[in-house]
Amino acid sequence: MSTEGLGDRAAAGVLWTVLQKWVVRLGGLLTVAILARILVPEDFGVVAIAMTVIPLIYLLSDLGFSTYVVQTADASQKVLSTAFWYSAVAGVLLAAGLVLLAPVLGAAFSLPAVVPVLTGLSPAVLFVSLASIPTALLRRRLAFRALALQSFAAGAVGQVTAIAVALMGWGVWALVLQLLVNQAVVLGFAWWSARWRPGFEFSRPEFATMFRFGTNVVGVELVALARLWAETAIVVSTLGVTALGFLNIAQRLIQATHDLSAAAILPVSTVVFSQIRSTVDRLRAGYLRALGLSYVVVMPVMVFVAVGAPHIIPLMFGGQWGPSIVPAQALAVAGIMTLGAMLDNGLFYGVGKPGRWLAYAIGIDVLTVGTTLFASRYGLVGISVGFVGVAFVATVVRWMLVGRLLETSTWRVAKPFTLVSIAGAVSAAGGIAAMALFAALPAFVVLLLVGVVVVGLHVGVVRLVQPATFHEIVGLVRRKLRRGRVVAAEGVPA
């Protein structure tokens, strides 16, 4: 893959991915806000339990081959066809297996209501497996405009379907059909955009190479799923399904916020790091630059959510979701610290060292489960505090691992976070003061004023403590806007 113009293509990829996340997630948040007023917490809890199983099936159907395709130096037709035929056959078998095992899984969760949900979600497994290689090809080509457009379409159709089904009184099936429709649309668009067709060949040597790489990728995801299962079991057994529903709403809010600000990093960074990994100096410089820019951009968003959660949760989801406020605040604080994990994930995968990331994931996820088990005796508040503590430990460990990989000091890796934390602390204090000062105003107005204060203070402090990063962001925005005006004037597709 050529590295000519890589910076511009990467920046365009990030911008398209950010736009994709904003459109899809804002629509998704609106949909969740509507569904939260129609459905009950138990509906969200049942789907949350089912979704602890579905990602494992997705993972086994892909086996990390799509990640291999993204980062490999030579994605030949033989490699692509081998990966596709594995995913296709595995998708069929795993979808059928999920239907057969649904009653067993329902018994394991001691929740019969999850059985029909798992059965209904089984076609999504086939859709995802068939779309994995075409989607990986689009990522490899940095074709994030095409990926964004397919997400726009899939999100819109899925959300409209969910609302319509909920209004018809179908309850939990609104959430099930939203996922099915979304994945079906993604499948169709992926094949149409990739302009690729598999050959009738399957190479055992290529399969073995992909398998060795993919087992580490799968290992990371399996560890994460095991952690999710354990956390779900702990919350349900100690606090009940309703508490899981409250926690799930908080997690959905923070996930949406992350997607609106940070999730554009991983898909682009893996490709970029794979293309510059041969030169450690260039790799180090690119990583530190991306890390600094990411923290500066994401910090005010997460600070706003942490400060404004007491108004955001009731305004978006209704007053009955009050117990979700503290978990959302804690997850927002933890999200600031763990932002670097997305970039670090892309770094280790991009340089072909997923095994190191697997070792890190095992240690941190074991710590997370242990902390959740201990903290559950103190309710959702205790679990929320535990999330923050684990996030801090995980961040320090990542700094050390990345420092070794990039042949630099731990402090140099930690410095971007340390500097931007000053801006975060000042903007958070200003936001809290604004909340108190304008408490008598309507909630929407309070949030608007808090947002203005948080962003304004953040920009001001960043300009003082990180002037180089501030001017780089301003320059990037100006260049993109200038290019956009030129493209519009010439009538050339972006």
N, C-alpha and C positions, 0 to 999 in steps of 0.2 A: 504494500500500500504506500502510495506517495505521501510524503509529509509536506509537500508544497502547499502553502496557504492553509496549513493545519490550524493555526490560531484563529483565522477568520471563520473557517468551517466549524470549529469547535464552538466559537462564540455564537454563531448562527444556530447551531444545534441546541445550545443551552437556552437561547431565547425562544426558539420554537417549542422546546420542551416546557419551559416556564409558561408560555402562553397556553399550551395544551393543558397543563395542570390547573391554571387559573380557570379556564373555561369549564373543564370537566368537574373540578372540585367545587367551584362556586355553584354550578348546577347541582352537584351531588349534595352539597350542604343544604341547598334550598329543598331538595327532595327529601333529605333526612328530616329537615325541620317540619315538612308537611306530614311525612309518615309518622313522626314522633307524636303528632296530634291525633293520628288515626289508630295506630297500633299501640300495643301495650308493651311495657318493659320486657315481659316474658318472651314476646315475639323476637325482639332483638337478642335476648339471651340465648334462645334456642338456635338461631342462625349463627351466633357467635360460637356456640359449641360445635355446630356442624362445620364451621369454617376452620376449626382446629384440625379437621381430618382432610378436607379438600386440598389444601396446599401441599400436603404430603403426596397425594395422588398426582397432582400437577408435577411435583418434583421428580417422582419416579418415572413419569412419562417422558420427561426431558433429559434426566440424568446428567445435567450440566453441559450437554452437548451444545446448546445454543450459546452459552458463555464461551465455550471453546471456539465456536465459529466466529464470534465477535473479535477475539484477541489473536487468533492464529495468523502466522505470516502468510500462509498459503491455503486459502479456502477453495480447493479444487472441486470440480463437479463430483468426483468420487467421494470426497469428504462430506459434501452437502447431501448427496443422495443417501449415503450410509446413515448419517444423522437423522434424515427425514424418515427413512423406512423403520428405523428403530422406534422413533417417536410415534409414528402412525400405528404400528402393531401394538406397542405398549399402551397407547391411548384406548384402543378398542378393548383390550384385555382388562385394563384397570377400571374402565367405566362399568364393564359387566361385573367385575369383582366387587365394586362398590355397592351395586344393587344387591348382590348376594350376601354381602357382609353387613349391610345396614342394620338388620335386626340384632346382630351380635354387638355392633357398636352402640346401638341404643341401650342394650342391656348393660354394657360396660359403663355407660354414662348414667345408668338408672333413670333414663328419661325417654320414654316411648315416643314422645312427640318429635324426637330428632330423627326417627327412622324414615318417615315419608319425606322429610326435608333432604336427607342424604340421598334418597332414591331420586328425588326430583332434580338434584344438582348433578347427577351422574353424567348427563350429556355434555356439561361444561368441560369435563375432563377430556373428552374427545376433541372438542372445539379448540381447547388450549394446545393440545399435543400437535394437532394439524397445523396450527398457526406459528409454532415456535421457531422453525427454521426460516420461513419467509420473514418473520419479524427480526430475527437475528441478522439476516442479510441486510435489512434496511438500517439497522443500527450500525453495522459494520461500514456501510456506505455513508454514514452520517446523514441519512435521509430522514431527519427528524421532522421535516415539514410534512412528509407523507404520514409518518407515525402520528403527528399531531392531528391531522385531518381525520384519520380513522378513529382516533380517540374522541374527537368532537362528535362524530356521527354515532359511535357506539354509546357514548355517555348519554346523548340526548334521547336516543330511542329507548335505551334501558330505563332511564328515569321517567319518561312519559308512561312507559308500560307499568312501572311500579306504582305510580300514583293512580293510574286508571284501575289497576287490579285492587289496590287498597280501598278505593272508593266503592268498588263492587262488593266489599266485605269479605274478601278472601284472606284477610289476616296475613299470616307469615309468608304466604305464597307471593305476596307482592315483592318481598325481598329476594325470594328464590328466582322468580321470573326476571327480575332486574338483572341478576347476574347472568342468567342463561342468554337473554337477548343481547346483552352487552358483548359477551364472548362470541356469539354467532356473528355479529356485525364485524367485530375485530378480525375474525377468521376470513370473512369475505374480502375485506379491504386489504388485508395483509397479502393475500395471494394476487390480488389485482395490482397492488403497488409494486411488489417485488419483481414481477415480470420474470419469474424463474419457474422451471419445472424440473422435478427430480428425474434422474435416469434410472433404468432398471438394473442397478448394480448395488452390491453390498460388500464392502471391503473389510475383511476381518482385521488386517493390520491397522487400518485407519480407526476401526471401532476400538481396538485395544488402546491406541494412543489417546483417543477421546475419553475412553473409560478411565484411564489413569488420571487424567486431568479432572474429569467430571466427578470422580468419587470424592475429591476434596471439596468441590463446590456443593455437592449433595450433602456431604458431611456437615458443612456449615448450616445449611438449611434444615437438616434433620435435627441438629442441636437446637436451633431456634424453635422448631416445631415442638420438640420435646419440652422445652421451657414453656411454651404457650400451653401445651396440654397440662403440664404440672400446675401452672398458675391458675388455669381454668378450674382444675379439680380442687385446688386449695380454696379458691374463692367460693365455688359452689358448695363445697362440703362445710365450710365454716360460716359463710355469710348468706348463701342461697342464690338462686338463679336471678332474682330481682336485683341483687347487688351486682351481679355480673352484668346485667343490663345497664345499670348506672355507669359502671366502669367502661363498658363498651361504647357508650355515647361519648364519654370523655376521650377515649382512644380514637374514635372516629373524628372528633374535632381536631385533635392534635395531628393525626395523620393527614387530614385535609390541609391543615396549616403547613405542615412539612412539605406536602406536595406542591403547595402554592409558592414555596420559597426555596426549598432545598433539594427536592427529589430530582431536579433536572441534572444534578451533579453526576450521579452514579452512571447512567447509561452513556453519557458523553465521556466521562473520565476514563472508563475502562478502555474505550477505543483509543483515546489520545495517549494514555500512558503506554499502551501496547506499541505505539508507533515511535515513541521517544525513549524506550527503555534501554536501548543500547548505550546511551551516554548518561552516566550517573549525574553529572553536573547539570545537564539539561533537564533531567527528570526531577532533580531536587528543586531547581528553580521553578519549574512548572507547577510542582506540587505546592510549594510554599506560597506561590502567587495565588493559585486557586483557593487554597485554604484561607488566606487572608481576605480575599474578595468574598468568599462564601460566608464567613462569620459576620462581616460588616453588613451584608445584605439581609441575612436571616435574623440577626439579633433583634432588631426592632419589632419584627413580626411576632416572634415568640414572647418578647416582653409585653407587647400589647395584649396577647391572649392571657398571659399569666396575671396581669393587672386587671384586665377587663372581664375575666371569667364570671364574676358574680352578676354581671349584666348580660354577657354574651349567652350563657347557657339558658337562662329563662327567656330571653328575647328570641333565641333561635328555636329552642325545643319545647318551651313551656315551663311553667312554674313547678310542675311535678318532677322535674329533673334536677332539683336543687342538690341532691347528694352527689351529682357529677361534678360540682364546681371545684372542690378541693383536688380530686384526682386530675382534673384538667389543668389546674394551676401547677401541680407538681410535675405532670408530664411535660408541660411547656418549659419549665426550668430544666428538666432532664434533657429535653430536646435540644436546648441550646448547647449543652455539653456534648451530646452524642452526634451533633451535626457532622463532626469530623469523621465519624464512623463510616458515613456514606462515601466520602472521598477516599478514606483508607481502604475500604472494601474494593473500590475501583482500582486503587494503586496496586494492591497485592494480586488481584486477578489480572490486571493489565501487564504486570511484569512476569506473569506465569508462576507465581508462588502462592497458590490458594491454600497449600498445606499450613503455612504460617498463620494465615487468617483462621483456619479451622482450629488450631491450637488455642488461639486467643478466644474464639467463640465458645469453646468448651468451658474454659475457665470462668469467663464472665457469666455465661448462662447458668452454670452451677451455682455461682454466687447469687444470682438473681432469684433462683428458686428457693435457696436457703433463706434469703432475706424475706421473701414473700411469705414463706411458711412461718417464720418468726413474727413478722409484723402483722399477720392476719388477725392475731388476737386483739389488735387495737383497731380493727375495722378498716374501712376504705381509707381513712386518714393515715393509719399506720402503714398500709401498703403503699400509699402515695409517697410518704417520706422515705420509705425504703427504695423506691424508684430513683429518687434524687441521689441517695447515698451510693447506690450501685453505679449510676451514671458517672459520678465523680471518679470512682475507682477505675472504671473502664477507660475513662478519658486519659488518666495518668499512664495507665498501662500501654495504651495506644501510642502515646507520645514516645515512650521508650522504644517500642517495636519499630515505629517509623524512623526514628533517629538512627537505629542500627541499619535499617534497610537502605536509607539514603546517605549513610556515612556522614552524619552530622550529629550535633548535640541534642539532647532532649529539650533543653531550653529553647533552642532555635525553632523546634517544632511547636512548643507550647506558647511561644511569644505572640503569635497572631490572636490566640484566644485570650491571653492575659491582657493585651492592649484593648481589645474590643470589649472586654468585660467592664472596663472603666466606663465606657459609653453606656453599656447595659445597665450598670448600677445607677448612674445618673438619670437615665431615661425612665427607669423603673420608679425611682423616688419621685420624679416629676409626675409620672402617671398616677401614682398613689395619691399624691397631693391634689391632682386635678379631680380624681374620683371623689375625694372628700369635699373639695371646694364646690363642685357642681352637682352634689348629690341630690339636690332638690329638683333638678331638671329631668325631663323624660330620658329613659334609658338610652335611646338611640342617640340623643344629643350628647349625653355624657360620654358614650363610646367614641363619638366623632371627635369631641374635644380632647379626650384622652389620647386618641390616635395622633392628633396634631401635635400634642405636647411630647409624646414619646418619640415620634419621628424627628421633630424639630431638635430636641435635645440630643438625640443620637447623632444626627448629622453634624451638629455643632461640635460635639466632643470628638467625634471621629476626625473631623477636620483639624483639630488641635493635636491629638495624640497619634494619628496615622495619616498625616498629610499626603504621603505618596500614594497610599491606597485610595484615599478620597479622590484625588485628582485622576487616578487611573480609571475609577468607576465613571466619573464625569466624562472623561475622554471616550470611554467605550460607548456610553449612551449617546454622546454627540455624533460619533462616527456612524453608529447604527441608524440614528435618525436621519443623518445626511444621506446615507446610502438608500434608506427607504424612500426619501423624497426623489432621489435620482431615478430609482427603479419605477416609481409611480409616474414620473414625468415621461420616461421612455416607453412605458407600457410593457415592460419586461417582467415575466413572472419571477417572484422572489425566490 
